[in-house]
Amino acid sequence: MKKFCVNRSLGFIGAVLVAAALVMPFQARALEDKLIIVTSYPPDTTVTIKKAFEKVHPGITVEMLKKKTTAGIKYLQETAAKNTSDMFWASAPDAFEVLKGDDLLQKYTVKVTGIPAKVGAFPINDPDGYYKGFAASGYGIMWNTRYLKAKKLPVPGEWIDLVKPIYHGHVGMSAPSRSGTTHLTVETLLQGEGWEQGWSMWKDIAGNFKTVTERSFGVPDGVNSGQFGIGIVIDFFGLSSKASGFPVDFVYPTVTTLVPANFAIVKNAPHPKAAAAFIEFLLSPAGQEVLLDPKIRRLPVNPATYAKAPAGFPNPFKDKSIGAAVKFDLQLSKSRYNVVNSLFDVMITYRLADLREAVGAIQAAEAKLKGKSNAEAAGLIKEARALVAAMPISAAKASEKDFNKIFKKKRKKATTKVTGRQAEVEREWDAKVTANYAKAKALAEKAASML
């Protein structure tokens, strides 16, 4: 009798456990308990979204591996043989194309509905199914309103405004080798203005730089704190700073693009079900609404979410002017990704002082020439500008596949040791650039002495 009671008790307990398992949400039983995401996003974004996701999926602990976009790519390439990461989460679609080309991503079909095929002219999702867009991103200019008022500086609206002498020493930006979003900004202007003209504008703008920051979010931090007045940023940096109460504003220049910010499941992810749940959550109505949080302020890819956006919030599905001027060529960007990064570092990041002096001397000479007629001085100034604008390689060369393969190492600092053919090429570029900047400065100073 005693044995029968024990068996009945065990049977009852077993039945209860089975019943509990049946009523337990399917996802809670099916998903893994961990999710590891390689991401370039700042804490305001990652922490806010992590909390929202873990509230919906309390059984999953999200771990964020914070890396710059380019460093994230390199990390996934280096750890591919024994991969421990589940997802890559960043803003730059060309970065995902690099990983896709290396066969480091796996396909996933989204179950959430309501997401259109495009934002502006750009597909929201990879046509081959390897990465998905969760938000739209534009690139532009943010400024500190108090700083500009105190320094009596006009509000900039276009990239060309930033070449004006009045902004000398007041502009900040990160380097494309340190930030995937900055790379997109640089590439957008190159595509919108053309290779020669685009680089000429970047060097003229950089001549007004106060600094090149070590991280992309060092730019909004600098503008927010008034270390410098104007920053070149991805839109959500400006929009979130403004929403958080900083005295700043943001504008999309005409020559900008609108592309999706993305996430993808890494090939051989140890927690693929948890990764899929993260994708579905962030694309769901609840997840898209989290993007409107003042700390984040990203442009949702679900048009219905904008009904809950604050007044004045950009809506690319209604305002067709955002990003309309540049139809971003992802394959072109991919074909010269590393070359563009190296060129920017050699010509601007690590020769900023030389460039700033050359551009400053040209600006001073032009100011003296204004209202006067002196053909010889004007000719010297024109020659000086041409020297600053001169490029060490053509657009065609920059996109050559074998040439791109040379540039494997990022120059995180001017003292970073680069070896092999990359070192040889960068030394050649550096020699030309430094000679040109020095000569440009001398010519401009000579022109000024004649006025």
Protein Blocks (a to p, Z undefined) as FASTA:
>chain_A
ZZmmmmmmmmmmmmmmmmmmmmpcfklmmpccbdcdddfbdfklmmmmmmmmmmmmmmbc
cddddddfklmmmmmmmmmmmccbfbdcdfblklmmmmmmnopaccdddfbghiafbehj
bcfbdfklpaccfbdcdddddddfklmmmnopacdfbfklmmpmklgopaccddfklomk
lmmmmmmmmmmnojklmmmmmmmmmmmpfbdcfbfklmmmmmmnomambdcddfklmmmm
mmnopacdddddfbdcdddddddddehiablmlmmmmmmmmmmmklmmmmmpmklopacf
bfklmmmpcehiacfklmmmgoplpccdfklmmmmmmmmmmmmmmmmmmmmmmmmmmmmm
mmmmmmmmgopacfklmmmmmmmmmmmmpcfbdfklmmpmklmmmmmbccfbfklccehj
llmmmmmmmmmmmmmmmmmmmmmmmmmmmZZ
